[in-house]
Amino acid sequence: MDQCDRLVQTWMATKRDEEISDLAVGISSNDITLLKLIKSLGSYLVSETGSQREDGVTLLSAVIEQCPHSKINRQSTRVLVTFYTERLDDSDTAIPALKGLLCMSQLPTFTATESTEVFQALVANIRMKAQVQSTRYIVFKTLDILFARFRDAIKGLGGSAVKGYLTLAEGEKDPRNLMLAFSIVRVLLIEFDVKDYIDDLFDITFCYFPITFKPPPNDPYGITTEDLKLALRSCLSATPSFGLLALPLFLEKLAASTPHVKRDTLQTLSVCLPVYGSAAARRFASTLWDALKVEILQPIDAETENKALETTQALIRTIYDSSPDSSEDLIKDVCKECLNILKEPEKNQAQHAVKILSALVMTTAAVRQFALKSAVPHLLQLFVQPDEASNRRQILSHLTALVTATEVNFSSLDVAYVDEKPLDEFRDQLLGAYIGGLKTTETRVAALNGLQHMVQISGLLSADEVQYIVHQIDELLGPSSDLEDMRRAAVLNVLAGISKSSPKLIENITLRSMFSALPDIAPSRDAKIERATYQSILKSLSALCSQPDLFETFVIRLFTKLELICSAVITMADRLSTNELQTAAECNAAYAHAILATIDDVLKTKTSQGHTDLPKYTDRIVGRLFALVVDAAGRPDKGAAIAIHPRLLKVSESILLSLIRCMTTERQTPLAANLVSAFERGDFSPITHTLPSPESRITGGPLDPPAPVTQRNLVILFASCTIAMHRETPMPVPDTSLWLQGMAQWTLDLASSDLQAESGMKIIATVLNKHADNLSPFVSSGFPAVWAAITSSSHSGDGRRRAIHLWKWMTRALLIRKHPQADEKVDCLFELFDDQGIAWDAAKVIGSLVRDDDVLTKRNYSVVKLLYAQRYADRMLSKILRDYKETKDNQKRIAYLVALASLVQSIPRQIYGQKMSELMPLFILGLSISDADIRTSVTETLFTVAKDESAKRTALAEHALTLVATLLRNVLPGDKLRVAALRCLGVLPSAVPYDVLHPQKAAVIRELGKALDDPKREVRRMAVDTRTVWFAIGG
């Protein structure tokens, strides 16, 4: 027995897939031929026993499916197709024969001749209603391939092809098969001559509308309701011949359907109407409008209303695109109904009527002209009537809706406004109405919204008219302005819109007046109005000046103002007393901070919007900013040098981050060299591009031990610049490891404030993270040096805590890039749990290592590996739980609880949710720790768990009584903890069954009553809400 015979016999006995694969491999390697396979199957293929014939055809089809197409030649294809089609009338072999034909239809040697033969055989022999879904799917899949590859050949069969398909497709219900059936029907309707079968095709298609299929949970086939809706919609919109048949039925569905069916009908109508054509649409226009206006004027929900408006637009476009005057009566009727409603502009229906008119504006040119000429004069006439004075806000809003529709229409079309000018004849009246609306508080926002859209219609307003608008709006932003935030935002939106098309106008009028209104020196502490004025102006500048054409003026003028403020305070130093100088310095520092914060806000806006003009300003802004700060740091009278105030340095840090982040590596490289040189030797002139003033002297670098505190504060700016450097930007020092060791020593021993120390830590962390591959010497020696400072008994408690903080930053730098030594550095922290002085500090660091910060981020070009936090959290949770159980030392146990409380605040609930049964006892113990912050963290974690549906009736219910009692004890301490405990108590009744909570109900209500008299409003409010929840629960 040769190999082929042996494999065939083995498969017949075992039905294993291995033999099929071996036969296919044999054919691929030419060890077995198709002819030999058929000979080996001969007795099975012609057997009188049905099961043997079925097995023979099944094996043949399975082998062909796995064979390379190149091994089946033209002659073999012809023979096999004939063989399979002849087997379709045999009930025992029909299914495997269908599988074989599906494989054959995909072969390159399968031709048009075979396609018609297979199609006719399917029609003649397959009774679809007698077949299971999987078999029907094979038939539809084969038909889909035939229509895709051999459409012309099938088309040559004439009407019999359509009739045959109707026979096969009738009554299909399975979603997988329907997806194929709908695609085939669409081909028939578009490319075949179906005029004699339109009714039949419509019947087998429209019977599925509307689709009500809902996929089962975890459906492996992935067919959604929307997939079926779109496929059916493509059939119903495939031919104009369906128009007269479908529209009456659509109207029936629209009149008596549920909301989701209404929306489906409306969407389908929007797609079908343009295809059905103007004749069909015109015939049903009145009836369709009657149905649509109900959905718009009396909407059941906003989504259905929007779909109805879209359908109305489709109806109007379909009728008017071909012949603008063919159904003028319809437009007259629509506009007349809307205008009748608008006679009472304050009524709710008026809003819906304006939506209809706005929809008409966004259709065709003729309809747009007619709708605007009907509606705009009507509303303008109402606006000037004394009887309608109380409704002017609504009238302006309705006018704005029409103007907005016009703007949106022309901004989305290739046609320019000047080609039609539909609003030109009402321009002066509209402008007058809106300008008049600015004069009263009630109509101001509506008027501003209208002006905003008018100025954005290119070609509607002349330059003089836009200038007039700017002048009128500027009056609202004047020093005596009492605009609320909402109205101010509306004003700024108009000016921002104008700035896009006419930036010079805004620069020469609005910005000039704003900058001139900014004082050169801060108002006194008692001048609240003047202080509010400059704050308001700066907010306005922040909203307007991110525009590239205005940004340069903004930068120049504000930095000039900043320099004037700083120099003015220095000038005052000689003529003011110490107390007066301190007061003036505080006021001016607040003013300078507001200016810097405005610059920072604009830079962040430009960065988020992807503006490309930012890099050209980096050198200028960085230089001027450093010049201000360095000059202040070098002056002997520090009280007058406001630029080195810590708050100003923090916002300066943010500005530098935004600027340097957008620089290329090529531009960052020389800046990095200049920064290192400046901070080590004190020469800032390559950065500031200016020489220091005679009164300001920095004799050494800010990092030198003798440097005064104010100069050391410059490290904040050094840190921000370093953080923003690309990974590819080289460190401009001979030995980076040695330099980092020096930086670590400075941070631990010389930094005279937490702000300085934190900046030093950020520098070390960002450099270590970005260049860790080349910093093995620092990893080997730097960590031990910091560890020595942590464990040294000669250091103060604050010094040791600072060293732990530095250890955290260095470890996090390695952890987020999955450095091989990161885990070792983390585990060292557990060794500190025996040290009572710093155990809790170490425990808190363990939890905070995966807490997001604004330094080590991808935005700052740090190396951040995927899923590092999940890996760390899984390892730490397991270690904390294991070690907590193993230790008998109460002090260490508390440290583990602190570490756990800190960790769960840093990670998503999904990570620790599976361990809640183990964690709950520890959480409850954590609520007894003396540290209020730790108890707050635990309480907030429990609140998160209680809100999560998957956590209900499990771990919480098991410990509910103990948890409630413990939370009640935490209602009285610090504000933050009280609120957290009350929130958690308030959510427990929804997470735990009543029978579990019942024993505690009276005690909870009684204890919560004590919190009702709390001096803090937030605590009182939360207590009332929580008490109400507990009153409401019942058995």
C-alpha angles and dihedrals in degrees: 000000000000126000096267094050091046093051092047092049092046092051092049088055100041108019089216123161092226093075091050090052092047091051091049091048090049091054090046091053093043091242088118128033128210089240091055091049091052091048090051089051093044098105091048096046093054098032118134088224111090096213092053092050089049092051092049095051091041093055092046092051092046092052093047090051090059097040121103110256090234091067093063110073130196095267092048090050092052093049095045094048090052090047093051096045090052089054094056093084090056110087091207096054102029096095098048088042089056089052089051093050090050089056093044093051090063096053120107088227091058106102140189091269092060091043094062091042092053093044093052092045091053092050093046100044111025119084100194098195090059093054130085121243096262092054093047088050090057089052093049092045091052091048090049090055092046093051092045098048104028105027094140092051092051089045088057089066088071121201092350090071092057093042091048093051091049088056092052098042102044115118098007114158109166113107094221091054093042092058088060094039093054093051091051093048090052090054091049093050095048103038108022131073099252102155091117092050103041094112092049093047090048091050095052090046108039092047088078094056121139101032110226098172116134116192115234119247113282091009105191092205095059096217110152133197089249091055091056093044092053093046092050091044090055089056096047090050095045100094139025088223090078092060102092091038098047105039097067090049092048088054090053092051091048093052100050108025138110118254097265091048090048090054092048090050092048093049091048092049090052090055097040103044096071089051096045088056138220096293094060092039092050092051092056098028097112094045092046092050092050089054095043097049090057090058091048104039094038102027122183090206140350095256093055090047091054092049090050091052090051090050090050089054091050091050093050094045092048092053099039104037093073099038120009094202099038096104107016091147090067093055091045090052093047094048093043092054092047094048091050089055091046091060083085100044094174094062120100093240090061089070091055092046091054089050089057092050090047090052089053090051089060096056123067132344094248094049091044092054092047095047095047094045089052100043108032098056089045093054093042090053090051090049094060095044111106091218090062096050092112090053098050094107091057092044091053089048090053091049090049091053089057093045090048092051089052091050094048091047096055095039089058098043134072088230114094123225091241089063091066108013093195094169100041097098090054097040098104093045092047092048091048092050093050095045089048089050090058091065096068127057095225096056098034100096093046090049092048091051090052093049090048091060095039093057091049093059101093111227098015099098129041122231091255092052092050089049090051090052091050092052092049093049093045088061088062090056094048125124092269093051117134096186118155118229093260093051092043089053089052091051092050092048089059093048091046090053091051091047091062093060101024108026094157090058092055092043095050097042114020102030093041092055092044095050092046090052092055109097120237089225131030120267117249122271092261095049096094095159093052091046091050088049096058091043090053092049092050091051089052092049090050090055095047109034104065084085105108093230091056101037097083093054089046093054095045096047097044095047089048089051090048092052091049091053094049094047092045092058091049089051090053093056094084097051104037131077119244093260093045091048091049091052093047091047091052093050093047092044088056090049092048090047090053090052093048091046089053091052089047092051092051092048091051090049092051091047093050091048092049097240111184097204095073099088093062090062098047098091092045097049095039090050096048093044093051090044091057095046097041092049090052093046092054098050120105095221101066094177092071096042098091096166090077094054107130093238091054091047091053094054090043087055090056092049092052091049092055093047102044093044089065094051120101122242089254091058095040094054098069090039090055090051092049092048095052090046092049096049094045099041105018099240106134097161094101087059101037094038087218137091117248117259117255091248092054118069130171104182097180139014120292088240093057114110094240093053113120121243094258092056093046087057087069086078086081089069092043089055094051092051092048093048092055096052120115118247088242092057105102122231106248096222130099094236117019094189092054091045091052090050089055090048090051091051091049091050093051101038111020107032104105098197139035088246091058093044093050090051090052090050092051090052092051093045097048094046092046093049096048097042103028093126089066098038103074091126091057093046089051097046106018097061094049090051091053091044089054089055090049095051098036113117090203093067122086121248091256091050092052091048090051089053091051089051090052090048088054093053093046093047093047089051088060097036098058091052091046093242111187092238096049095092091051091054091049093050090054088069091065088061088066093063088090091059107085093197097061106013094107092045090054091046092053090050091055089060097041096052091091096038111118117251134181095244111057098048136124088245087065091047094253120154105254117172123207119263094003090134094051092050092048094046093050091050095045095047091052093046095046093049093045097045093044090057093046099049122081095188109108092205092055091044090057089049089054089051090051090050091049093048091050093046098051090053089058101050136057118266091242090070096057098025094096091057097051094115089059095039100049096075089050092048091053091049088049089061088066096056113115094232108094093203091057091049090049091052092050092047093051090049091052089049090054091049093048092053092052112094094213092058096056123114092008127078094355094052091048092057099026099119094049091043094052092049092048093048091051089057088056096052093085107049128075122353098250093046092047092054092046092049092048092049091051093048089049094056098043096083089061091049103042129051116257094238089063094049098040097092090057099043098095093044092049094050091047094049093044089056088067091060093055090081095049113137090229113085094209091054092049092049093048091046091053092049093047093046090051090053092052092046089053099052116097142165 
